[in-house]
Amino acid sequence: MEPGIINKALKQLCIVESKPISEVVQYLKLRYQIDADEMILKKRLEKILNQEQAVA
Protein backbone atom coordinates (compact mmCIF):
# COMPACT_ATOMS: atom_id res chain seq x y z
CA MET A 1 0.00 0.00 0.00
CA GLU A 2 1.36 3.39 -0.99
CA PRO A 3 1.69 5.97 1.80
CA GLY A 4 -0.49 9.08 1.65
CA ILE A 5 0.52 12.66 1.04
CA ILE A 6 0.82 13.48 4.73
CA ASN A 7 2.95 10.45 5.55
CA LYS A 8 5.21 11.11 2.55
CA ALA A 9 5.67 14.71 3.67
CA LEU A 10 6.47 13.62 7.23
CA LYS A 11 9.01 11.05 6.07
CA GLN A 12 10.69 13.38 3.59
CA LEU A 13 10.81 16.55 5.65
CA CYS A 14 11.15 15.28 9.23
CA ILE A 15 13.12 12.08 8.83
CA VAL A 16 15.23 12.65 5.71
CA GLU A 17 15.74 16.42 5.88
CA SER A 18 15.49 16.78 9.71
CA LYS A 19 13.05 19.69 9.54
CA PRO A 20 10.62 20.56 12.36
CA ILE A 21 6.97 19.58 12.20
CA SER A 22 5.99 23.24 11.84
CA GLU A 23 7.57 23.21 8.37
CA VAL A 24 5.52 20.14 7.45
CA VAL A 25 2.37 22.02 8.50
CA GLN A 26 3.39 24.98 6.35
CA TYR A 27 4.30 22.73 3.39
CA LEU A 28 0.95 20.90 3.49
CA LYS A 29 -0.93 24.19 3.75
CA LEU A 30 0.85 25.83 0.83
CA ARG A 31 1.18 22.84 -1.49
CA TYR A 32 -2.06 20.92 -0.90
CA GLN A 33 -4.27 23.38 1.05
CA ILE A 34 -4.41 20.87 3.92
CA ASP A 35 -4.79 22.31 7.42
CA ALA A 36 -3.07 19.84 9.72
CA ASP A 37 -2.70 20.11 13.48
CA GLU A 38 0.85 19.85 14.80
CA MET A 39 -0.13 17.42 17.57
CA ILE A 40 -1.74 15.03 15.08
CA LEU A 41 1.35 15.16 12.87
CA LYS A 42 3.56 14.42 15.89
CA LYS A 43 1.48 11.32 16.65
CA ARG A 44 1.68 10.21 13.00
CA LEU A 45 5.45 10.72 13.00
CA GLU A 46 5.82 8.67 16.20
CA LYS A 47 3.73 5.90 14.63
CA ILE A 48 5.89 5.92 11.48
CA LEU A 49 9.08 5.77 13.54
CA ASN A 50 7.71 2.91 15.67
CA GLN A 51 6.76 0.95 12.54
CA GLU A 52 10.23 1.43 11.07
CA GLN A 53 11.86 0.30 14.32
CA ALA A 54 9.67 -2.80 14.39
CA VAL A 55 10.71 -3.71 10.84
CA ALA A 56 14.41 -3.11 11.49
Backbone as XML, in Angstrom:
<?xml version="1.0"?>
<chain id="A" units="angstrom">
  <residue number="1" name="MET">
    <atom name="N" x="0.842" y="-1.178" z="0.000"/>
    <atom name="CA" x="0.000" y="0.000" z="0.000"/>
    <atom name="C" x="0.890" y="1.244" z="0.000"/>
  </residue>
  <residue number="2" name="GLU">
    <atom name="N" x="0.567" y="2.167" z="-0.853"/>
    <atom name="CA" x="1.362" y="3.387" z="-0.990"/>
    <atom name="C" x="0.990" y="4.382" z="0.106"/>
  </residue>
  <residue number="3" name="PRO">
    <atom name="N" x="1.994" y="5.005" z="0.753"/>
    <atom name="CA" x="1.687" y="5.975" z="1.805"/>
    <atom name="C" x="1.024" y="7.221" z="1.236"/>
  </residue>
  <residue number="4" name="GLY">
    <atom name="N" x="0.227" y="7.884" z="2.066"/>
    <atom name="CA" x="-0.486" y="9.080" z="1.646"/>
    <atom name="C" x="0.395" y="10.307" z="1.597"/>
  </residue>
  <residue number="5" name="ILE">
    <atom name="N" x="-0.190" y="11.392" z="1.188"/>
    <atom name="CA" x="0.521" y="12.660" z="1.035"/>
    <atom name="C" x="1.123" y="13.109" z="2.365"/>
  </residue>
  <residue number="6" name="ILE">
    <atom name="N" x="0.353" y="13.004" z="3.430"/>
    <atom name="CA" x="0.821" y="13.484" z="4.729"/>
    <atom name="C" x="1.988" y="12.638" z="5.226"/>
  </residue>
  <residue number="7" name="ASN">
    <atom name="N" x="1.861" y="11.318" z="5.105"/>
    <atom name="CA" x="2.949" y="10.448" z="5.548"/>
    <atom name="C" x="4.207" y="10.648" z="4.709"/>
  </residue>
  <residue number="8" name="LYS">
    <atom name="N" x="4.047" y="10.833" z="3.410"/>
    <atom name="CA" x="5.206" y="11.108" z="2.550"/>
    <atom name="C" x="5.900" y="12.395" z="2.973"/>
  </residue>
  <residue number="9" name="ALA">
    <atom name="N" x="5.102" y="13.431" z="3.251"/>
    <atom name="CA" x="5.674" y="14.714" z="3.666"/>
    <atom name="C" x="6.405" y="14.571" z="4.994"/>
  </residue>
  <residue number="10" name="LEU">
    <atom name="N" x="5.809" y="13.834" z="5.936"/>
    <atom name="CA" x="6.469" y="13.624" z="7.228"/>
    <atom name="C" x="7.789" y="12.887" z="7.063"/>
  </residue>
  <residue number="11" name="LYS">
    <atom name="N" x="7.782" y="11.821" z="6.265"/>
    <atom name="CA" x="9.012" y="11.051" z="6.071"/>
    <atom name="C" x="10.087" y="11.900" z="5.402"/>
  </residue>
  <residue number="12" name="GLN">
    <atom name="N" x="9.712" y="12.603" z="4.349"/>
    <atom name="CA" x="10.692" y="13.376" z="3.593"/>
    <atom name="C" x="11.245" y="14.537" z="4.415"/>
  </residue>
  <residue number="13" name="LEU">
    <atom name="N" x="10.360" y="15.329" z="4.985"/>
    <atom name="CA" x="10.810" y="16.548" z="5.646"/>
    <atom name="C" x="11.369" y="16.292" z="7.047"/>
  </residue>
  <residue number="14" name="CYS">
    <atom name="N" x="10.711" y="15.475" z="7.844"/>
    <atom name="CA" x="11.152" y="15.281" z="9.234"/>
    <atom name="C" x="12.275" y="14.261" z="9.350"/>
  </residue>
  <residue number="15" name="ILE">
    <atom name="N" x="12.140" y="13.145" z="8.660"/>
    <atom name="CA" x="13.122" y="12.078" z="8.831"/>
    <atom name="C" x="14.336" y="12.305" z="7.934"/>
  </residue>
  <residue number="16" name="VAL">
    <atom name="N" x="14.114" y="12.519" z="6.651"/>
    <atom name="CA" x="15.228" y="12.645" z="5.707"/>
    <atom name="C" x="15.927" y="13.996" z="5.844"/>
  </residue>
  <residue number="17" name="GLU">
    <atom name="N" x="15.148" y="15.080" z="5.867"/>
    <atom name="CA" x="15.738" y="16.420" z="5.876"/>
    <atom name="C" x="15.864" y="17.022" z="7.275"/>
  </residue>
  <residue number="18" name="SER">
    <atom name="N" x="15.404" y="16.336" z="8.299"/>
    <atom name="CA" x="15.490" y="16.777" z="9.705"/>
    <atom name="C" x="14.893" y="18.162" z="9.936"/>
  </residue>
  <residue number="19" name="LYS">
    <atom name="N" x="13.736" y="18.415" z="9.360"/>
    <atom name="CA" x="13.053" y="19.693" z="9.543"/>
    <atom name="C" x="12.003" y="19.539" z="10.649"/>
  </residue>
  <residue number="20" name="PRO">
    <atom name="N" x="11.639" y="20.640" z="11.300"/>
    <atom name="CA" x="10.617" y="20.560" z="12.357"/>
    <atom name="C" x="9.218" y="20.328" z="11.781"/>
  </residue>
  <residue number="21" name="ILE">
    <atom name="N" x="8.333" y="19.884" z="12.633"/>
    <atom name="CA" x="6.966" y="19.585" z="12.197"/>
    <atom name="C" x="6.253" y="20.851" z="11.733"/>
  </residue>
  <residue number="22" name="SER">
    <atom name="N" x="6.622" y="21.989" z="12.264"/>
    <atom name="CA" x="5.992" y="23.241" z="11.840"/>
    <atom name="C" x="6.204" y="23.491" z="10.344"/>
  </residue>
  <residue number="23" name="GLU">
    <atom name="N" x="7.346" y="23.063" z="9.814"/>
    <atom name="CA" x="7.573" y="23.213" z="8.370"/>
    <atom name="C" x="6.710" y="22.254" z="7.561"/>
  </residue>
  <residue number="24" name="VAL">
    <atom name="N" x="6.419" y="21.081" z="8.127"/>
    <atom name="CA" x="5.521" y="20.143" z="7.449"/>
    <atom name="C" x="4.123" y="20.740" z="7.382"/>
  </residue>
  <residue number="25" name="VAL">
    <atom name="N" x="3.690" y="21.372" z="8.476"/>
    <atom name="CA" x="2.374" y="22.021" z="8.498"/>
    <atom name="C" x="2.308" y="23.095" z="7.418"/>
  </residue>
  <residue number="26" name="GLN">
    <atom name="N" x="3.346" y="23.906" z="7.346"/>
    <atom name="CA" x="3.389" y="24.979" z="6.349"/>
    <atom name="C" x="3.414" y="24.410" z="4.928"/>
  </residue>
  <residue number="27" name="TYR">
    <atom name="N" x="4.201" y="23.362" z="4.698"/>
    <atom name="CA" x="4.297" y="22.731" z="3.385"/>
    <atom name="C" x="2.935" y="22.187" z="2.947"/>
  </residue>
  <residue number="28" name="LEU">
    <atom name="N" x="2.257" y="21.473" z="3.836"/>
    <atom name="CA" x="0.951" y="20.900" z="3.493"/>
    <atom name="C" x="-0.069" y="21.995" z="3.202"/>
  </residue>
  <residue number="29" name="LYS">
    <atom name="N" x="0.015" y="23.093" z="3.950"/>
    <atom name="CA" x="-0.934" y="24.186" z="3.751"/>
    <atom name="C" x="-0.702" y="24.876" z="2.411"/>
  </residue>
  <residue number="30" name="LEU">
    <atom name="N" x="0.553" y="25.120" z="2.075"/>
    <atom name="CA" x="0.854" y="25.830" z="0.834"/>
    <atom name="C" x="0.699" y="24.943" z="-0.398"/>
  </residue>
  <residue number="31" name="ARG">
    <atom name="N" x="1.158" y="23.712" z="-0.321"/>
    <atom name="CA" x="1.182" y="22.843" z="-1.489"/>
    <atom name="C" x="-0.175" y="22.187" z="-1.778"/>
  </residue>
  <residue number="32" name="TYR">
    <atom name="N" x="-0.837" y="21.706" z="-0.725"/>
    <atom name="CA" x="-2.061" y="20.919" z="-0.905"/>
    <atom name="C" x="-3.300" y="21.538" z="-0.266"/>
  </residue>
  <residue number="33" name="GLN">
    <atom name="N" x="-3.179" y="22.723" z="0.344"/>
    <atom name="CA" x="-4.271" y="23.379" z="1.049"/>
    <atom name="C" x="-4.866" y="22.465" z="2.126"/>
  </residue>
  <residue number="34" name="ILE">
    <atom name="N" x="-3.995" y="21.751" z="2.837"/>
    <atom name="CA" x="-4.405" y="20.867" z="3.921"/>
    <atom name="C" x="-4.041" y="21.544" z="5.235"/>
  </residue>
  <residue number="35" name="ASP">
    <atom name="N" x="-5.043" y="21.763" z="6.094"/>
    <atom name="CA" x="-4.788" y="22.309" z="7.422"/>
    <atom name="C" x="-4.601" y="21.139" z="8.376"/>
  </residue>
  <residue number="36" name="ALA">
    <atom name="N" x="-3.379" y="20.944" z="8.819"/>
    <atom name="CA" x="-3.068" y="19.837" z="9.720"/>
    <atom name="C" x="-2.633" y="20.389" z="11.070"/>
  </residue>
  <residue number="37" name="ASP">
    <atom name="N" x="-3.073" y="19.719" z="12.116"/>
    <atom name="CA" x="-2.702" y="20.114" z="13.477"/>
    <atom name="C" x="-1.341" y="19.515" z="13.812"/>
  </residue>
  <residue number="38" name="GLU">
    <atom name="N" x="-0.502" y="20.304" z="14.474"/>
    <atom name="CA" x="0.852" y="19.847" z="14.805"/>
    <atom name="C" x="0.848" y="18.620" z="15.706"/>
  </residue>
  <residue number="39" name="MET">
    <atom name="N" x="-0.069" y="18.559" z="16.649"/>
    <atom name="CA" x="-0.132" y="17.421" z="17.568"/>
    <atom name="C" x="-0.467" y="16.136" z="16.821"/>
  </residue>
  <residue number="40" name="ILE">
    <atom name="N" x="-1.366" y="16.216" z="15.871"/>
    <atom name="CA" x="-1.739" y="15.031" z="15.084"/>
    <atom name="C" x="-0.555" y="14.577" z="14.242"/>
  </residue>
  <residue number="41" name="LEU">
    <atom name="N" x="0.179" y="15.519" z="13.668"/>
    <atom name="CA" x="1.348" y="15.159" z="12.870"/>
    <atom name="C" x="2.441" y="14.541" z="13.737"/>
  </residue>
  <residue number="42" name="LYS">
    <atom name="N" x="2.580" y="15.018" z="14.973"/>
    <atom name="CA" x="3.558" y="14.422" z="15.894"/>
    <atom name="C" x="3.209" y="12.962" z="16.172"/>
  </residue>
  <residue number="43" name="LYS">
    <atom name="N" x="1.914" y="12.697" z="16.396"/>
    <atom name="CA" x="1.475" y="11.319" z="16.655"/>
    <atom name="C" x="1.717" y="10.442" z="15.432"/>
  </residue>
  <residue number="44" name="ARG">
    <atom name="N" x="1.438" y="10.973" z="14.238"/>
    <atom name="CA" x="1.685" y="10.209" z="13.004"/>
    <atom name="C" x="3.169" y="9.910" z="12.838"/>
  </residue>
  <residue number="45" name="LEU">
    <atom name="N" x="4.005" y="10.900" z="13.126"/>
    <atom name="CA" x="5.446" y="10.718" z="13.005"/>
    <atom name="C" x="5.943" y="9.654" z="13.982"/>
  </residue>
  <residue number="46" name="GLU">
    <atom name="N" x="5.450" y="9.691" z="15.215"/>
    <atom name="CA" x="5.818" y="8.672" z="16.196"/>
    <atom name="C" x="5.401" y="7.284" z="15.723"/>
  </residue>
  <residue number="47" name="LYS">
    <atom name="N" x="4.219" y="7.184" z="15.144"/>
    <atom name="CA" x="3.731" y="5.903" z="14.633"/>
    <atom name="C" x="4.614" y="5.399" z="13.491"/>
  </residue>
  <residue number="48" name="ILE">
    <atom name="N" x="5.003" y="6.292" z="12.600"/>
    <atom name="CA" x="5.888" y="5.916" z="11.483"/>
    <atom name="C" x="7.224" y="5.438" z="12.011"/>
  </residue>
  <residue number="49" name="LEU">
    <atom name="N" x="7.784" y="6.156" z="12.987"/>
    <atom name="CA" x="9.080" y="5.772" z="13.543"/>
    <atom name="C" x="8.990" y="4.429" z="14.270"/>
  </residue>
  <residue number="50" name="ASN">
    <atom name="N" x="7.892" y="4.187" z="14.980"/>
    <atom name="CA" x="7.705" y="2.914" z="15.667"/>
    <atom name="C" x="7.589" y="1.765" z="14.675"/>
  </residue>
  <residue number="51" name="GLN">
    <atom name="N" x="6.897" y="1.985" z="13.569"/>
    <atom name="CA" x="6.761" y="0.947" z="12.544"/>
    <atom name="C" x="8.116" y="0.629" z="11.915"/>
  </residue>
  <residue number="52" name="GLU">
    <atom name="N" x="8.921" y="1.649" z="11.666"/>
    <atom name="CA" x="10.235" y="1.430" z="11.071"/>
    <atom name="C" x="11.167" y="0.701" z="12.039"/>
  </residue>
  <residue number="53" name="GLN">
    <atom name="N" x="11.052" y="0.991" z="13.332"/>
    <atom name="CA" x="11.861" y="0.299" z="14.322"/>
    <atom name="C" x="11.447" y="-1.156" z="14.424"/>
  </residue>
  <residue number="54" name="ALA">
    <atom name="N" x="10.164" y="-1.430" z="14.297"/>
    <atom name="CA" x="9.670" y="-2.796" z="14.391"/>
    <atom name="C" x="10.145" y="-3.628" z="13.200"/>
  </residue>
  <residue number="55" name="VAL">
    <atom name="N" x="10.257" y="-3.005" z="12.048"/>
    <atom name="CA" x="10.707" y="-3.714" z="10.839"/>
    <atom name="C" x="12.204" y="-3.965" z="10.909"/>
  </residue>
  <residue number="56" name="ALA">
    <atom name="N" x="12.943" y="-2.998" z="11.437"/>
    <atom name="CA" x="14.408" y="-3.106" z="11.486"/>
    <atom name="C" x="14.856" y="-4.037" z="12.527"/>
  </residue>
</chain>
